[in-house]
Amino acid sequence: MAYSKLAYVYDILMDDAPYNEWQGFVEHFSEQRTKMLDLGCGTGRLSHQFAEAGFSVTGVDYSEDMLAYAESNTTNVQYIKQDVRYLEGMSDFDIVVSLCDVINYITTPEDLMKVFTGVREALVDDGLFIFDVHSLKHFEKDMVGQTFAEIYDDISYVWFCEQGEEAGSVEHDLTFFLLNEETGQYERFDEQHSQRTFAVKTYEKLLKQAGFNSVRVYGDFSVDESMDLEDNQRIFFVCK
């Protein structure tokens, strides 16, 4: 992936994302926990917000360019390059978060178990793990077969979503056109992303196998538990 260019445009394209709602949801359940590990932190937007709110934050991402961009814009977060499936040297965190559908990039049950086990080992006893995923219904109804596009003065993109080979998977094919201010010409770059989501019961089963004794599930930023979770676009797991 052309992460250097993606890092540059990511925050612009995500400018209207519900960052404050993610933060508010986590803070509702944090219960004085303050030592935070942010998995898949990307450009550090949420890591920075949590640090500003009083958390001691370590951000982890596998993209050097994303982390370089995060470090250039944030001074109150420690950033580390690691694959979230193979966490090393992480311990004594009382809260771990993985938001903005990062876990949807973990596309097999085997790799989900690696992530969940690594998180459990990074947490203190009674530590908290909060993450979100897109629902199966949202992928099937709102993503597969859809095309999205935006045109700005300096950035434009076309985004195709296609059914992947596995159940619950989506292939994202994105084409960006980025204005080069020196030449006045638009430069094209392409991104391909694979995501997959699973039934709520699958996540619950794997989390309990990884050592989480309490798993509560919520929909679309609501802090009230729902019986009709798949009717939501985004599903949240709050695990101890």
C-alpha positions in Angstrom: 0.0 0.0 0.0 1.1 3.6 -0.7 0.9 4.4 3.0 2.9 7.7 2.7 0.2 9.2 0.4 -2.6 7.5 2.4 -1.3 8.9 5.6 -1.3 12.4 4.1 -5.0 12.2 2.9 -6.4 10.0 5.7 -7.2 12.7 8.2 -8.7 14.9 5.5 -11.0 12.1 4.3 -11.9 11.1 7.9 -12.5 14.7 9.1 -16.2 14.1 9.8 -15.7 10.7 11.4 -17.4 10.4 14.9 -14.2 10.7 16.9 -15.9 12.4 19.8 -18.4 9.6 20.0 -15.7 6.9 20.1 -14.0 8.8 22.8 -17.2 9.3 24.8 -18.1 5.6 24.5 -14.7 4.6 25.9 -14.8 7.1 28.7 -18.2 5.9 29.8 -16.8 2.5 30.6 -13.2 3.3 31.5 -13.9 3.6 35.3 -10.7 5.5 36.2 -8.5 3.3 34.0 -5.9 5.6 32.4 -3.0 3.5 31.0 -4.2 2.9 27.5 -3.0 0.9 24.5 -4.5 2.0 21.2 -4.2 -0.8 18.6 -4.2 0.3 15.0 -3.8 3.9 15.9 -3.1 5.1 12.3 -2.4 8.8 12.2 -3.0 9.1 15.9 -6.1 11.3 15.9 -7.9 9.3 18.6 -4.7 8.6 20.5 -4.1 12.3 20.8 -7.7 12.9 21.9 -7.4 10.3 24.6 -4.1 11.8 25.8 -5.6 15.2 25.9 -8.4 13.8 28.1 -5.9 12.5 30.6 -5.1 9.0 29.5 -1.4 7.8 29.3 -1.5 6.5 25.7 0.7 4.1 23.7 -0.3 3.8 20.1 0.5 0.8 18.0 0.4 0.5 14.2 2.2 -1.5 11.5 2.6 1.4 9.0 5.8 3.4 9.5 4.3 6.3 7.4 1.1 6.5 9.5 3.2 6.5 12.7 5.6 9.1 11.3 2.6 11.3 10.5 1.2 10.7 14.0 4.5 11.6 15.6 4.7 14.8 13.6 1.3 15.9 14.9 1.3 14.6 18.5 3.8 15.0 21.3 1.9 13.4 24.2 1.6 9.8 22.9 4.2 7.1 22.6 4.0 5.4 19.2 5.4 1.9 18.5 5.5 -0.1 15.2 4.1 -3.6 15.7 1.7 -6.0 14.0 -1.4 -6.1 16.3 -1.4 -9.9 15.8 2.1 -10.3 17.3 2.3 -7.8 20.2 5.6 -7.9 22.1 6.7 -6.2 25.3 3.2 -4.9 26.1 2.1 -5.3 29.7 0.4 -3.6 32.6 -2.2 -1.7 30.6 -5.5 -1.2 32.3 -7.4 -0.4 29.1 -6.9 -1.4 25.5 -8.9 0.1 22.6 -9.1 -0.8 18.9 -11.6 1.5 17.2 -12.7 2.7 13.7 -13.1 -1.0 12.6 -9.5 -1.9 12.9 -10.5 -5.4 14.0 -12.3 -5.8 10.6 -8.8 -6.0 9.0 -8.3 -9.2 11.0 -9.9 -11.6 8.6 -9.5 -15.1 10.0 -10.6 -16.6 13.3 -7.0 -17.8 13.9 -5.7 -14.2 13.6 -8.5 -12.9 15.8 -7.4 -15.3 18.5 -3.8 -14.0 18.2 -5.0 -10.5 18.7 -7.4 -11.3 21.6 -4.8 -13.4 23.3 -2.1 -10.7 22.9 -4.5 -8.1 24.3 -5.3 -10.3 27.3 -1.6 -10.7 28.0 -1.1 -6.9 27.8 -3.8 -6.2 30.3 -3.7 -6.1 34.1 -6.2 -8.3 35.9 -9.6 -6.6 35.6 -8.3 -4.7 32.6 -10.7 -3.5 29.9 -10.7 -4.2 26.1 -13.0 -2.1 23.9 -13.2 -2.5 20.2 -15.8 -2.1 17.4 -16.6 -3.9 14.1 -19.0 -3.4 11.3 -22.0 -5.6 11.4 -22.7 -8.4 8.9 -25.9 -6.7 7.9 -24.1 -3.4 7.2 -21.5 -5.1 5.0 -24.1 -7.0 3.1 -26.7 -4.2 2.7 -24.7 -1.0 2.6 -21.3 -1.9 1.3 -21.2 -4.8 -1.1 -21.8 -3.7 -4.6 -21.7 0.0 -3.8 -19.6 2.8 -5.2 -18.7 5.9 -3.3 -17.0 9.1 -4.6 -16.0 12.5 -3.4 -14.5 15.5 -5.2 -12.6 18.2 -3.4 -10.3 20.9 -4.8 -7.1 19.0 -4.0 -8.3 15.4 -3.4 -10.8 13.2 -5.2 -11.5 9.5 -4.9 -13.6 6.7 -6.2 -14.3 3.7 -3.9 -15.6 0.4 -5.1 -16.8 -2.3 -2.7 -17.1 -5.9 -3.8 -18.0 -9.2 -2.1 -14.9 -11.1 -1.0 -14.3 -14.8 -1.3 -15.2 -15.5 2.3 -18.6 -15.0 4.0 -18.7 -11.6 5.6 -15.7 -10.2 3.6 -15.5 -7.1 1.5 -12.8 -6.0 -0.9 -12.3 -2.2 -1.1 -10.7 -0.9 -4.3 -9.9 2.9 -4.0 -8.5 5.3 -6.5 -7.3 8.7 -5.3 -6.3 11.8 -7.3 -4.1 14.1 -5.3 -3.1 17.6 -6.4 0.6 18.2 -6.7 0.9 21.9 -5.7 4.3 22.2 -7.4 3.2 21.0 -10.8 -0.5 21.8 -10.7 -1.2 18.3 -11.9 -3.2 15.5 -10.2 -1.4 12.3 -9.2 -3.2 9.0 -9.1 -2.6 6.3 -6.5 -4.5 3.2 -5.8 -5.3 1.3 -2.6 -6.7 -2.2 -2.1 -8.1 -3.2 1.4 -9.6 -6.4 2.6 -12.0 -6.5 5.5 -14.1 -9.2 7.1 -16.7 -9.3 9.9 -18.1 -12.2 11.8 -21.3 -12.9 13.8 -21.4 -11.5 17.3 -21.4 -15.0 18.7 -18.1 -15.8 16.9 -16.4 -12.8 18.5 -17.9 -13.7 21.9 -16.6 -17.3 21.7 -13.1 -16.3 20.7 -12.9 -13.6 23.4 -13.9 -16.1 26.1 -11.4 -18.6 24.8 -8.8 -15.8 25.0 -9.6 -15.3 28.7 -12.2 -12.5 28.8 -14.8 -13.6 31.4 -17.1 -10.7 30.8 -18.2 -9.6 27.3 -20.9 -7.0 26.8 -22.0 -6.0 23.4 -23.5 -2.6 22.2 -24.7 -1.0 18.9 -24.0 2.3 17.2 -22.4 4.1 20.2 -25.3 3.4 22.5 -24.3 2.5 26.1 -27.5 0.4 26.4 -27.3 -3.2 25.5 -29.4 -4.2 22.5 -31.0 -7.5 21.5 -31.0 -6.6 17.8 -27.3 -6.0 17.3 -27.1 -6.9 13.6 -29.5 -4.1 12.9 -26.8 -1.6 13.8 -24.0 -0.5 11.5 -21.3 -0.7 14.1 -21.0 -3.1 17.0 -19.0 -2.5 20.1 -17.5 -5.1 22.5 -16.6 -4.2 26.1 -14.6 -7.0 27.6 -13.0 -7.7 30.9 
